[in-house]
Amino acid sequence: MMCRKLSLMTPYIQVLPCVRIWSDKCSSKYGRRRPFILAGSLMISVAVTIIGFSADIGYLLGDADEDHRNFKGT
């Protein structure tokens, strides 16, 4: 169980220090953190939308017809 928790935390352990360094060096007129918050929220919005349409995207990329449900999107 501990191994699973650690594997889920690995992206955060690797990515967050880099993002913190970049944001500390950022000199935007909107502040140091706001551009990163905006970019992160936009990426999460796109990811959630893709997850919602994953069955349809899989079908378009060549999944077999018997594996495709008739449910379209959200």
N, CA, C, O and CB atoms as a CASP TS submission, in Angstrom:
PFRMAT TS
TARGET T0000
AUTHOR 0000-0000-0000
METHOD Language model
MODEL 1
PARENT N/A
ATOM      1  N   MET     1       0.818  -1.189   0.000  1.00  0.00           N
ATOM      2  CA  MET     1       0.000   0.000   0.000  1.00  0.00           C
ATOM      3  C   MET     1       0.865   1.259   0.000  1.00  0.00           C
ATOM      4  O   MET     1       0.537   2.245  -0.659  1.00  0.00           O
ATOM      5  CB  MET     1      -0.932  -0.005   1.199  1.00  0.00           C
ATOM      6  N   MET     2       1.952   1.219   0.728  1.00  0.00           N
ATOM      7  CA  MET     2       2.853   2.371   0.789  1.00  0.00           C
ATOM      8  C   MET     2       3.486   2.628  -0.567  1.00  0.00           C
ATOM      9  O   MET     2       3.712   3.776  -0.948  1.00  0.00           O
ATOM     10  CB  MET     2       3.942   2.151   1.848  1.00  0.00           C
ATOM     11  N   CYS     3       3.775   1.545  -1.302  1.00  0.00           N
ATOM     12  CA  CYS     3       4.380   1.682  -2.625  1.00  0.00           C
ATOM     13  C   CYS     3       3.435   2.403  -3.580  1.00  0.00           C
ATOM     14  O   CYS     3       3.871   3.221  -4.389  1.00  0.00           O
ATOM     15  CB  CYS     3       4.756   0.303  -3.190  1.00  0.00           C
ATOM     16  N   ARG     4       2.144   2.101  -3.487  1.00  0.00           N
ATOM     17  CA  ARG     4       1.159   2.754  -4.344  1.00  0.00           C
ATOM     18  C   ARG     4       1.075   4.248  -4.042  1.00  0.00           C
ATOM     19  O   ARG     4       1.013   5.068  -4.958  1.00  0.00           O
ATOM     20  CB  ARG     4      -0.216   2.101  -4.168  1.00  0.00           C
ATOM     21  N   LYS     5       1.073   4.597  -2.766  1.00  0.00           N
ATOM     22  CA  LYS     5       1.027   6.011  -2.391  1.00  0.00           C
ATOM     23  C   LYS     5       2.260   6.740  -2.891  1.00  0.00           C
ATOM     24  O   LYS     5       2.165   7.877  -3.353  1.00  0.00           O
ATOM     25  CB  LYS     5       0.906   6.165  -0.873  1.00  0.00           C
ATOM     26  N   LEU     6       3.412   6.099  -2.804  1.00  0.00           N
ATOM     27  CA  LEU     6       4.646   6.713  -3.260  1.00  0.00           C
ATOM     28  C   LEU     6       4.646   6.889  -4.773  1.00  0.00           C
ATOM     29  O   LEU     6       5.129   7.901  -5.279  1.00  0.00           O
ATOM     30  CB  LEU     6       5.842   5.878  -2.828  1.00  0.00           C
ATOM     31  N   SER     7       4.106   5.910  -5.499  1.00  0.00           N
ATOM     32  CA  SER     7       4.075   6.029  -6.955  1.00  0.00           C
ATOM     33  C   SER     7       3.113   7.127  -7.408  1.00  0.00           C
ATOM     34  O   SER     7       3.334   7.749  -8.447  1.00  0.00           O
ATOM     35  CB  SER     7       3.677   4.694  -7.584  1.00  0.00           C
ATOM     36  N   LEU     8       2.058   7.371  -6.646  1.00  0.00           N
ATOM     37  CA  LEU     8       1.145   8.459  -6.984  1.00  0.00           C
ATOM     38  C   LEU     8       1.753   9.819  -6.670  1.00  0.00           C
ATOM     39  O   LEU     8       1.390  10.819  -7.289  1.00  0.00           O
ATOM     40  CB  LEU     8      -0.169   8.294  -6.238  1.00  0.00           C
ATOM     41  N   MET     9       2.664   9.863  -5.723  1.00  0.00           N
ATOM     42  CA  MET     9       3.298  11.115  -5.333  1.00  0.00           C
ATOM     43  C   MET     9       4.508  11.454  -6.185  1.00  0.00           C
ATOM     44  O   MET     9       4.984  12.587  -6.126  1.00  0.00           O
ATOM     45  CB  MET     9       3.702  11.054  -3.894  1.00  0.00           C
ATOM     46  N   THR    10       5.025  10.521  -6.975  1.00  0.00           N
ATOM     47  CA  THR    10       6.247  10.746  -7.738  1.00  0.00           C
ATOM     48  C   THR    10       6.171  11.952  -8.659  1.00  0.00           C
ATOM     49  O   THR    10       7.127  12.727  -8.686  1.00  0.00           O
ATOM     50  CB  THR    10       6.567   9.532  -8.542  1.00  0.00           C
ATOM     51  N   PRO    11       5.092  12.168  -9.422  1.00  0.00           N
ATOM     52  CA  PRO    11       5.060  13.374 -10.260  1.00  0.00           C
ATOM     53  C   PRO    11       5.154  14.663  -9.453  1.00  0.00           C
ATOM     54  O   PRO    11       5.794  15.623  -9.883  1.00  0.00           O
ATOM     55  CB  PRO    11       3.795  13.393 -11.084  1.00  0.00           C
ATOM     56  N   TYR    12       4.528  14.685  -8.302  1.00  0.00           N
ATOM     57  CA  TYR    12       4.585  15.884  -7.464  1.00  0.00           C
ATOM     58  C   TYR    12       5.980  16.095  -6.902  1.00  0.00           C
ATOM     59  O   TYR    12       6.464  17.224  -6.819  1.00  0.00           O
ATOM     60  CB  TYR    12       3.574  15.789  -6.325  1.00  0.00           C
ATOM     61  N   ILE    13       6.623  14.997  -6.517  1.00  0.00           N
ATOM     62  CA  ILE    13       7.969  15.095  -5.954  1.00  0.00           C
ATOM     63  C   ILE    13       8.947  15.608  -7.006  1.00  0.00           C
ATOM     64  O   ILE    13       9.883  16.334  -6.672  1.00  0.00           O
ATOM     65  CB  ILE    13       8.432  13.728  -5.413  1.00  0.00           C
ATOM     66  N   GLN    14       8.744  15.242  -8.271  1.00  0.00           N
ATOM     67  CA  GLN    14       9.676  15.624  -9.327  1.00  0.00           C
ATOM     68  C   GLN    14       9.334  16.969  -9.953  1.00  0.00           C
ATOM     69  O   GLN    14      10.240  17.733 -10.287  1.00  0.00           O
ATOM     70  CB  GLN    14       9.701  14.565 -10.395  1.00  0.00           C
ATOM     71  N   VAL    15       8.067  17.274 -10.118  1.00  0.00           N
ATOM     72  CA  VAL    15       7.657  18.461 -10.870  1.00  0.00           C
ATOM     73  C   VAL    15       7.568  19.709  -9.999  1.00  0.00           C
ATOM     74  O   VAL    15       7.990  20.785 -10.422  1.00  0.00           O
ATOM     75  CB  VAL    15       6.324  18.214 -11.532  1.00  0.00           C
ATOM     76  N   LEU    16       7.036  19.584  -8.812  1.00  0.00           N
ATOM     77  CA  LEU    16       6.812  20.769  -7.987  1.00  0.00           C
ATOM     78  C   LEU    16       8.072  21.575  -7.664  1.00  0.00           C
ATOM     79  O   LEU    16       8.008  22.804  -7.695  1.00  0.00           O
ATOM     80  CB  LEU    16       6.169  20.358  -6.719  1.00  0.00           C
ATOM     81  N   PRO    17       9.196  20.961  -7.360  1.00  0.00           N
ATOM     82  CA  PRO    17      10.386  21.792  -7.132  1.00  0.00           C
ATOM     83  C   PRO    17      10.788  22.614  -8.352  1.00  0.00           C
ATOM     84  O   PRO    17      11.222  23.759  -8.217  1.00  0.00           O
ATOM     85  CB  PRO    17      11.544  20.920  -6.718  1.00  0.00           C
ATOM     86  N   CYS    18      10.645  22.032  -9.541  1.00  0.00           N
ATOM     87  CA  CYS    18      10.969  22.774 -10.768  1.00  0.00           C
ATOM     88  C   CYS    18      10.018  23.949 -10.965  1.00  0.00           C
ATOM     89  O   CYS    18      10.450  25.053 -11.297  1.00  0.00           O
ATOM     90  CB  CYS    18      10.913  21.842 -11.992  1.00  0.00           C
ATOM     91  N   VAL    19       8.733  23.715 -10.762  1.00  0.00           N
ATOM     92  CA  VAL    19       7.751  24.783 -10.925  1.00  0.00           C
ATOM     93  C   VAL    19       7.976  25.877  -9.886  1.00  0.00           C
ATOM     94  O   VAL    19       7.820  27.060 -10.186  1.00  0.00           O
ATOM     95  CB  VAL    19       6.321  24.224 -10.813  1.00  0.00           C
ATOM     96  N   ARG    20       8.333  25.495  -8.690  1.00  0.00           N
ATOM     97  CA  ARG    20       8.614  26.499  -7.661  1.00  0.00           C
ATOM     98  C   ARG    20       9.809  27.363  -8.035  1.00  0.00           C
ATOM     99  O   ARG    20       9.784  28.577  -7.832  1.00  0.00           O
ATOM    100  CB  ARG    20       8.864  25.826  -6.317  1.00  0.00           C
ATOM    101  N   ILE    21      10.843  26.756  -8.573  1.00  0.00           N
ATOM    102  CA  ILE    21      12.021  27.529  -8.994  1.00  0.00           C
ATOM    103  C   ILE    21      11.650  28.487 -10.111  1.00  0.00           C
ATOM    104  O   ILE    21      12.039  29.654 -10.089  1.00  0.00           O
ATOM    105  CB  ILE    21      13.158  26.592  -9.454  1.00  0.00           C
ATOM    106  N   TRP    22      10.882  27.987 -11.108  1.00  0.00           N
ATOM    107  CA  TRP    22      10.472  28.847 -12.236  1.00  0.00           C
ATOM    108  C   TRP    22       9.592  29.993 -11.751  1.00  0.00           C
ATOM    109  O   TRP    22       9.741  31.128 -12.205  1.00  0.00           O
ATOM    110  CB  TRP    22       9.718  28.022 -13.306  1.00  0.00           C
ATOM    111  N   SER    23       8.678  29.700 -10.833  1.00  0.00           N
ATOM    112  CA  SER    23       7.781  30.758 -10.367  1.00  0.00           C
ATOM    113  C   SER    23       8.520  31.781  -9.508  1.00  0.00           C
ATOM    114  O   SER    23       8.170  32.962  -9.516  1.00  0.00           O
ATOM    115  CB  SER    23       6.622  30.157  -9.576  1.00  0.00           C
ATOM    116  N   ASP    24       9.526  31.345  -8.777  1.00  0.00           N
ATOM    117  CA  ASP    24      10.309  32.297  -7.983  1.00  0.00           C
ATOM    118  C   ASP    24      11.116  33.238  -8.875  1.00  0.00           C
ATOM    119  O   ASP    24      11.373  34.382  -8.501  1.00  0.00           O
ATOM    120  CB  ASP    24      11.248  31.548  -7.031  1.00  0.00           C
ATOM    121  N   LYS    25      11.514  32.760 -10.051  1.00  0.00           N
ATOM    122  CA  LYS    25      12.293  33.587 -10.978  1.00  0.00           C
ATOM    123  C   LYS    25      11.408  34.400 -11.928  1.00  0.00           C
ATOM    124  O   LYS    25      11.909  35.242 -12.673  1.00  0.00           O
ATOM    125  CB  LYS    25      13.234  32.708 -11.786  1.00  0.00           C
ATOM    126  N   CYS    26      10.112  34.154 -11.904  1.00  0.00           N
ATOM    127  CA  CYS    26       9.186  34.829 -12.811  1.00  0.00           C
ATOM    128  C   CYS    26       9.004  36.294 -12.385  1.00  0.00           C
ATOM    129  O   CYS    26       8.855  36.603 -11.203  1.00  0.00           O
ATOM    130  CB  CYS    26       7.816  34.094 -12.837  1.00  0.00           C
ATOM    131  N   SER    27       9.022  37.171 -13.372  1.00  0.00           N
ATOM    132  CA  SER    27       8.825  38.602 -13.072  1.00  0.00           C
ATOM    133  C   SER    27       7.714  39.164 -13.956  1.00  0.00           C
ATOM    134  O   SER    27       7.900  40.150 -14.669  1.00  0.00           O
ATOM    135  CB  SER    27      10.149  39.405 -13.287  1.00  0.00           C
ATOM    136  N   SER    28       6.568  38.519 -13.890  1.00  0.00           N
ATOM    137  CA  SER    28       5.411  38.937 -14.675  1.00  0.00           C
ATOM    138  C   SER    28       4.722  40.119 -14.006  1.00  0.00           C
ATOM    139  O   SER    28       4.833  40.317 -12.796  1.00  0.00           O
ATOM    140  CB  SER    28       4.423  37.769 -14.855  1.00  0.00           C
ATOM    141  N   LYS    29       4.016  40.892 -14.807  1.00  0.00           N
ATOM    142  CA  LYS    29       3.271  42.011 -14.219  1.00  0.00           C
ATOM    143  C   LYS    29       2.077  41.521 -13.392  1.00  0.00           C
ATOM    144  O   LYS    29       1.491  42.288 -12.628  1.00  0.00           O
ATOM    145  CB  LYS    29       2.785  42.962 -15.325  1.00  0.00           C
ATOM    146  N   TYR    30       1.722  40.241 -13.546  1.00  0.00           N
ATOM    147  CA  TYR    30       0.617  39.658 -12.783  1.00  0.00           C
ATOM    148  C   TYR    30       1.093  38.991 -11.500  1.00  0.00           C
ATOM    149  O   TYR    30       0.284  38.438 -10.756  1.00  0.00           O
ATOM    150  CB  TYR    30      -0.129  38.651 -13.635  1.00  0.00           C
ATOM    151  N   GLY    31       2.362  39.035 -11.240  1.00  0.00           N
ATOM    152  CA  GLY    31       2.914  38.431 -10.032  1.00  0.00           C
ATOM    153  C   GLY    31       3.714  37.189 -10.360  1.00  0.00           C
ATOM    154  O   GLY    31       3.854  36.798 -11.519  1.00  0.00           O
ATOM    155  N   ARG    32       4.233  36.582  -9.311  1.00  0.00           N
ATOM    156  CA  ARG    32       5.075  35.410  -9.518  1.00  0.00           C
ATOM    157  C   ARG    32       4.269  34.123  -9.629  1.00  0.00           C
ATOM    158  O   ARG    32       4.674  33.214 -10.353  1.00  0.00           O
ATOM    159  CB  ARG    32       6.067  35.288  -8.394  1.00  0.00           C
ATOM    160  N   ARG    33       3.159  34.020  -8.947  1.00  0.00           N
ATOM    161  CA  ARG    33       2.418  32.756  -8.887  1.00  0.00           C
ATOM    162  C   ARG    33       1.207  32.703  -9.824  1.00  0.00           C
ATOM    163  O   ARG    33       0.850  31.629 -10.308  1.00  0.00           O
ATOM    164  CB  ARG    33       1.959  32.513  -7.477  1.00  0.00           C
ATOM    165  N   ARG    34       0.581  33.837 -10.080  1.00  0.00           N
ATOM    166  CA  ARG    34      -0.670  33.837 -10.846  1.00  0.00           C
ATOM    167  C   ARG    34      -0.550  33.241 -12.247  1.00  0.00           C
ATOM    168  O   ARG    34      -1.454  32.507 -12.647  1.00  0.00           O
ATOM    169  CB  ARG    34      -1.179  35.235 -10.959  1.00  0.00           C
ATOM    170  N   PRO    35       0.508  33.507 -13.020  1.00  0.00           N
ATOM    171  CA  PRO    35       0.594  32.859 -14.342  1.00  0.00           C
ATOM    172  C   PRO    35       0.651  31.337 -14.256  1.00  0.00           C
ATOM    173  O   PRO    35       0.110  30.648 -15.120  1.00  0.00           O
ATOM    174  CB  PRO    35       1.817  33.362 -15.086  1.00  0.00           C
ATOM    175  N   PHE    36       1.298  30.812 -13.228  1.00  0.00           N
ATOM    176  CA  PHE    36       1.392  29.366 -13.070  1.00  0.00           C
ATOM    177  C   PHE    36       0.072  28.775 -12.604  1.00  0.00           C
ATOM    178  O   PHE    36      -0.280  27.664 -12.999  1.00  0.00           O
ATOM    179  CB  PHE    36       2.499  29.010 -12.088  1.00  0.00           C
ATOM    180  N   ILE    37      -0.655  29.492 -11.780  1.00  0.00           N
ATOM    181  CA  ILE    37      -1.984  29.041 -11.356  1.00  0.00           C
ATOM    182  C   ILE    37      -2.923  29.011 -12.559  1.00  0.00           C
ATOM    183  O   ILE    37      -3.688  28.061 -12.723  1.00  0.00           O
ATOM    184  CB  ILE    37      -2.555  29.965 -10.243  1.00  0.00           C
ATOM    185  N   LEU    38      -2.871  30.040 -13.396  1.00  0.00           N
ATOM    186  CA  LEU    38      -3.714  30.077 -14.593  1.00  0.00           C
ATOM    187  C   LEU    38      -3.363  28.953 -15.560  1.00  0.00           C
ATOM    188  O   LEU    38      -4.253  28.265 -16.059  1.00  0.00           O
ATOM    189  CB  LEU    38      -3.578  31.428 -15.296  1.00  0.00           C
ATOM    190  N   ALA    39      -2.070  28.758 -15.829  1.00  0.00           N
ATOM    191  CA  ALA    39      -1.658  27.696 -16.751  1.00  0.00           C
ATOM    192  C   ALA    39      -2.048  26.321 -16.207  1.00  0.00           C
ATOM    193  O   ALA    39      -2.517  25.466 -16.958  1.00  0.00           O
ATOM    194  CB  ALA    39      -0.138  27.756 -16.998  1.00  0.00           C
ATOM    195  N   GLY    40      -1.858  26.111 -14.924  1.00  0.00           N
ATOM    196  CA  GLY    40      -2.228  24.829 -14.327  1.00  0.00           C
ATOM    197  C   GLY    40      -3.718  24.561 -14.378  1.00  0.00           C
ATOM    198  O   GLY    40      -4.141  23.438 -14.651  1.00  0.00           O
ATOM    199  N   SER    41      -4.517  25.584 -14.118  1.00  0.00           N
ATOM    200  CA  SER    41      -5.963  25.386 -14.155  1.00  0.00           C
ATOM    201  C   SER    41      -6.459  25.137 -15.580  1.00  0.00           C
ATOM    202  O   SER    41      -7.403  24.373 -15.781  1.00  0.00           O
ATOM    203  CB  SER    41      -6.677  26.599 -13.557  1.00  0.00           C
ATOM    204  N   LEU    42      -5.835  25.773 -16.563  1.00  0.00           N
ATOM    205  CA  LEU    42      -6.211  25.504 -17.955  1.00  0.00           C
ATOM    206  C   LEU    42      -5.839  24.074 -18.363  1.00  0.00           C
ATOM    207  O   LEU    42      -6.610  23.404 -19.049  1.00  0.00           O
ATOM    208  CB  LEU    42      -5.530  26.516 -18.896  1.00  0.00           C
ATOM    209  N   MET    43      -4.661  23.611 -17.943  1.00  0.00           N
ATOM    210  CA  MET    43      -4.264  22.240 -18.267  1.00  0.00           C
ATOM    211  C   MET    43      -5.178  21.223 -17.603  1.00  0.00           C
ATOM    212  O   MET    43      -5.505  20.201 -18.206  1.00  0.00           O
ATOM    213  CB  MET    43      -2.821  21.991 -17.843  1.00  0.00           C
ATOM    214  N   ILE    44      -5.593  21.487 -16.380  1.00  0.00           N
ATOM    215  CA  ILE    44      -6.512  20.579 -15.691  1.00  0.00           C
ATOM    216  C   ILE    44      -7.869  20.569 -16.386  1.00  0.00           C
ATOM    217  O   ILE    44      -8.488  19.511 -16.501  1.00  0.00           O
ATOM    218  CB  ILE    44      -6.672  20.987 -14.212  1.00  0.00           C
ATOM    219  N   SER    45      -8.344  21.722 -16.851  1.00  0.00           N
ATOM    220  CA  SER    45      -9.622  21.793 -17.565  1.00  0.00           C
ATOM    221  C   SER    45      -9.575  20.973 -18.846  1.00  0.00           C
ATOM    222  O   SER    45     -10.524  20.256 -19.164  1.00  0.00           O
ATOM    223  CB  SER    45      -9.979  23.249 -17.887  1.00  0.00           C
ATOM    224  N   VAL    46      -8.482  21.076 -19.576  1.00  0.00           N
ATOM    225  CA  VAL    46      -8.332  20.295 -20.814  1.00  0.00           C
ATOM    226  C   VAL    46      -8.277  18.800 -20.486  1.00  0.00           C
ATOM    227  O   VAL    46      -8.895  17.994 -21.181  1.00  0.00           O
ATOM    228  CB  VAL    46      -7.048  20.727 -21.590  1.00  0.00           C
ATOM    229  N   ALA    47      -7.549  18.428 -19.443  1.00  0.00           N
ATOM    230  CA  ALA    47      -7.434  17.019 -19.072  1.00  0.00           C
ATOM    231  C   ALA    47      -8.782  16.430 -18.659  1.00  0.00           C
ATOM    232  O   ALA    47      -9.099  15.301 -19.032  1.00  0.00           O
ATOM    233  CB  ALA    47      -6.429  16.856 -17.939  1.00  0.00           C
ATOM    234  N   VAL    48      -9.570  17.172 -17.902  1.00  0.00           N
ATOM    235  CA  VAL    48     -10.885  16.685 -17.474  1.00  0.00           C
ATOM    236  C   VAL    48     -11.810  16.531 -18.685  1.00  0.00           C
ATOM    237  O   VAL    48     -12.589  15.580 -18.756  1.00  0.00           O
ATOM    238  CB  VAL    48     -11.513  17.649 -16.433  1.00  0.00           C
ATOM    239  N   THR    49     -11.725  17.455 -19.623  1.00  0.00           N
ATOM    240  CA  THR    49     -12.533  17.345 -20.834  1.00  0.00           C
ATOM    241  C   THR    49     -12.138  16.125 -21.654  1.00  0.00           C
ATOM    242  O   THR    49     -13.003  15.417 -22.167  1.00  0.00           O
ATOM    243  CB  THR    49     -12.398  18.607 -21.679  1.00  0.00           C
ATOM    244  N   ILE    50     -10.847  15.876 -21.781  1.00  0.00           N
ATOM    245  CA  ILE    50     -10.377  14.698 -22.519  1.00  0.00           C
ATOM    246  C   ILE    50     -10.822  13.417 -21.824  1.00  0.00           C
ATOM    247  O   ILE    50     -11.218  12.463 -22.493  1.00  0.00           O
ATOM    248  CB  ILE    50      -8.842  14.719 -22.657  1.00  0.00           C
ATOM    249  N   ILE    51     -10.766  13.379 -20.504  1.00  0.00           N
ATOM    250  CA  ILE    51     -11.212  12.196 -19.775  1.00  0.00           C
ATOM    251  C   ILE    51     -12.705  11.961 -20.011  1.00  0.00           C
ATOM    252  O   ILE    51     -13.135  10.815 -20.141  1.00  0.00           O
ATOM    253  CB  ILE    51     -10.921  12.346 -18.265  1.00  0.00           C
ATOM    254  N   GLY    52     -13.490  13.022 -20.067  1.00  0.00           N
ATOM    255  CA  GLY    52     -14.919  12.887 -20.303  1.00  0.00           C
ATOM    256  C   GLY    52     -15.251  12.293 -21.659  1.00  0.00           C
ATOM    257  O   GLY    52     -16.249  11.588 -21.808  1.00  0.00           O
ATOM    258  N   PHE    53     -14.418  12.575 -22.643  1.00  0.00           N
ATOM    259  CA  PHE    53     -14.647  12.078 -23.995  1.00  0.00           C
ATOM    260  C   PHE    53     -13.692  10.951 -24.366  1.00  0.00           C
ATOM    261  O   PHE    53     -13.477  10.700 -25.551  1.00  0.00           O
ATOM    262  CB  PHE    53     -14.514  13.207 -24.989  1.00  0.00           C
ATOM    263  N   SER    54     -13.115  10.270 -23.385  1.00  0.00           N
ATOM    264  CA  SER    54     -12.096   9.262 -23.670  1.00  0.00           C
ATOM    265  C   SER    54     -12.630   8.086 -24.489  1.00  0.00           C
ATOM    266  O   SER    54     -11.915   7.565 -25.345  1.00  0.00           O
ATOM    267  CB  SER    54     -11.513   8.751 -22.378  1.00  0.00           C
ATOM    268  N   ALA    55     -13.864   7.659 -24.245  1.00  0.00           N
ATOM    269  CA  ALA    55     -14.426   6.549 -25.023  1.00  0.00           C
ATOM    270  C   ALA    55     -14.575   6.946 -26.492  1.00  0.00           C
ATOM    271  O   ALA    55     -14.264   6.158 -27.385  1.00  0.00           O
ATOM    272  CB  ALA    55     -15.794   6.117 -24.445  1.00  0.00           C
ATOM    273  N   ASP    56     -15.045   8.153 -26.736  1.00  0.00           N
ATOM    274  CA  ASP    56     -15.196   8.611 -28.111  1.00  0.00           C
ATOM    275  C   ASP    56     -13.849   8.807 -28.794  1.00  0.00           C
ATOM    276  O   ASP    56     -13.700   8.486 -29.973  1.00  0.00           O
ATOM    277  CB  ASP    56     -15.986   9.905 -28.147  1.00  0.00           C
ATOM    278  N   ILE    57     -12.878   9.325 -28.071  1.00  0.00           N
ATOM    279  CA  ILE    57     -11.538   9.516 -28.631  1.00  0.00           C
ATOM    280  C   ILE    57     -10.913   8.162 -28.948  1.00  0.00           C
ATOM    281  O   ILE    57     -10.278   7.998 -29.990  1.00  0.00           O
ATOM    282  CB  ILE    57     -10.638  10.312 -27.651  1.00  0.00           C
ATOM    283  N   GLY    58     -11.092   7.196 -28.054  1.00  0.00           N
ATOM    284  CA  GLY    58     -10.581   5.853 -28.310  1.00  0.00           C
ATOM    285  C   GLY    58     -11.210   5.239 -29.542  1.00  0.00           C
ATOM    286  O   GLY    58     -10.523   4.588 -30.330  1.00  0.00           O
ATOM    287  N   TYR    59     -12.494   5.433 -29.720  1.00  0.00           N
ATOM    288  CA  TYR    59     -13.175   4.909 -30.903  1.00  0.00           C
ATOM    289  C   TYR    59     -12.628   5.559 -32.171  1.00  0.00           C
ATOM    290  O   TYR    59     -12.420   4.882 -33.178  1.00  0.00           O
ATOM    291  CB  TYR    59     -14.693   5.141 -30.799  1.00  0.00           C
ATOM    292  N   LEU    60     -12.395   6.865 -32.124  1.00  0.00           N
ATOM    293  CA  LEU    60     -11.847   7.559 -33.287  1.00  0.00           C
ATOM    294  C   LEU    60     -10.420   7.126 -33.604  1.00  0.00           C
ATOM    295  O   LEU    60      -9.990   7.186 -34.756  1.00  0.00           O
ATOM    296  CB  LEU    60     -11.885   9.053 -33.061  1.00  0.00           C
ATOM    297  N   LEU    61      -9.690   6.691 -32.586  1.00  0.00           N
ATOM    298  CA  LEU    61      -8.310   6.254 -32.792  1.00  0.00           C
ATOM    299  C   LEU    61      -8.198   4.773 -33.133  1.00  0.00           C
ATOM    300  O   LEU    61      -7.092   4.251 -33.273  1.00  0.00           O
ATOM    301  CB  LEU    61      -7.495   6.545 -31.562  1.00  0.00           C
ATOM    302  N   GLY    62      -9.331   4.095 -33.266  1.00  0.00           N
ATOM    303  CA  GLY    62      -9.285   2.725 -33.764  1.00  0.00           C
ATOM    304  C   GLY    62      -9.706   1.635 -32.822  1.00  0.00           C
ATOM    305  O   GLY    62      -9.434   0.468 -33.106  1.00  0.00           O
ATOM    306  N   ASP    63     -10.355   1.937 -31.714  1.00  0.00           N
ATOM    307  CA  ASP    63     -10.872   0.874 -30.860  1.00  0.00           C
ATOM    308  C   ASP    63     -11.915   0.070 -31.627  1.00  0.00           C
ATOM    309  O   ASP    63     -12.589   0.592 -32.516  1.00  0.00           O
ATOM    310  CB  ASP    63     -11.478   1.454 -29.556  1.00  0.00           C
ATOM    311  N   ALA    64     -12.037  -1.200 -31.274  1.00  0.00           N
ATOM    312  CA  ALA    64     -13.013  -2.062 -31.928  1.00  0.00           C
ATOM    313  C   ALA    64     -14.425  -1.585 -31.617  1.00  0.00           C
ATOM    314  O   ALA    64     -14.680  -1.035 -30.545  1.00  0.00           O
ATOM    315  CB  ALA    64     -12.830  -3.524 -31.488  1.00  0.00           C
ATOM    316  N   ASP    65     -15.336  -1.797 -32.553  1.00  0.00           N
ATOM    317  CA  ASP    65     -16.712  -1.324 -32.415  1.00  0.00           C
ATOM    318  C   ASP    65     -17.424  -1.984 -31.244  1.00  0.00           C
ATOM    319  O   ASP    65     -18.262  -1.349 -30.604  1.00  0.00           O
ATOM    320  CB  ASP    65     -17.483  -1.580 -33.694  1.00  0.00           C
ATOM    321  N   GLU    66     -17.107  -3.262 -30.943  1.00  0.00           N
ATOM    322  CA  GLU    66     -17.796  -3.931 -29.843  1.00  0.00           C
ATOM    323  C   GLU    66     -17.355  -3.387 -28.482  1.00  0.00           C
ATOM    324  O   GLU    66     -18.059  -3.570 -27.489  1.00  0.00           O
ATOM    325  CB  GLU    66     -17.546  -5.434 -29.907  1.00  0.00           C
ATOM    326  N   ASP    67     -16.201  -2.723 -28.426  1.00  0.00           N
ATOM    327  CA  ASP    67     -15.754  -2.129 -27.170  1.00  0.00           C
ATOM    328  C   ASP    67     -16.332  -0.735 -26.978  1.00  0.00           C
ATOM    329  O   ASP    67     -16.230  -0.182 -25.883  1.00  0.00           O
ATOM    330  CB  ASP    67     -14.233  -2.072 -27.122  1.00  0.00           C
ATOM    331  N   HIS    68     -16.929  -0.156 -27.995  1.00  0.00           N
ATOM    332  CA  HIS    68     -17.436   1.225 -27.933  1.00  0.00           C
ATOM    333  C   HIS    68     -18.888   1.225 -27.477  1.00  0.00           C
ATOM    334  O   HIS    68     -19.726   0.497 -28.009  1.00  0.00           O
ATOM    335  CB  HIS    68     -17.308   1.927 -29.313  1.00  0.00           C
ATOM    336  N   ARG    69     -19.159   2.045 -26.493  1.00  0.00           N
ATOM    337  CA  ARG    69     -20.542   2.202 -26.022  1.00  0.00           C
ATOM    338  C   ARG    69     -21.197   3.313 -26.821  1.00  0.00           C
ATOM    339  O   ARG    69     -20.508   4.122 -27.442  1.00  0.00           O
ATOM    340  CB  ARG    69     -20.595   2.514 -24.487  1.00  0.00           C
ATOM    341  N   ASN    70     -22.502   3.357 -26.812  1.00  0.00           N
ATOM    342  CA  ASN    70     -23.228   4.391 -27.525  1.00  0.00           C
ATOM    343  C   ASN    70     -23.266   5.719 -26.768  1.00  0.00           C
ATOM    344  O   ASN    70     -23.723   6.729 -27.304  1.00  0.00           O
ATOM    345  CB  ASN    70     -24.627   3.923 -27.801  1.00  0.00           C
ATOM    346  N   PHE    71     -22.792   5.716 -25.536  1.00  0.00           N
ATOM    347  CA  PHE    71     -22.785   6.921 -24.725  1.00  0.00           C
ATOM    348  C   PHE    71     -21.788   7.901 -25.298  1.00  0.00           C
ATOM    349  O   PHE    71     -20.621   7.559 -25.489  1.00  0.00           O
ATOM    350  CB  PHE    71     -22.454   6.602 -23.259  1.00  0.00           C
ATOM    351  N   LYS    72     -22.236   9.135 -25.581  1.00  0.00           N
ATOM    352  CA  LYS    72     -21.382  10.156 -26.178  1.00  0.00           C
ATOM    353  C   LYS    72     -21.098  11.265 -25.165  1.00  0.00           C
ATOM    354  O   LYS    72     -22.000  12.002 -24.767  1.00  0.00           O
ATOM    355  CB  LYS    72     -22.039  10.740 -27.448  1.00  0.00           C
ATOM    356  N   GLY    73     -19.862  11.371 -24.765  1.00  0.00           N
ATOM    357  CA  GLY    73     -19.438  12.487 -23.922  1.00  0.00           C
ATOM    358  C   GLY    73     -20.025  12.432 -22.520  1.00  0.00           C
ATOM    359  O   GLY    73     -20.285  11.360 -21.974  1.00  0.00           O
ATOM    360  N   THR    74     -20.224  13.609 -21.959  1.00  0.00           N
ATOM    361  CA  THR    74     -20.708  13.678 -20.588  1.00  0.00           C
ATOM    362  C   THR    74     -22.190  13.896 -20.535  1.00  0.00           C
ATOM    363  O   THR    74     -22.763  13.978 -19.449  1.00  0.00           O
ATOM    364  CB  THR    74     -20.010  14.768 -19.837  1.00  0.00           C
TER
END
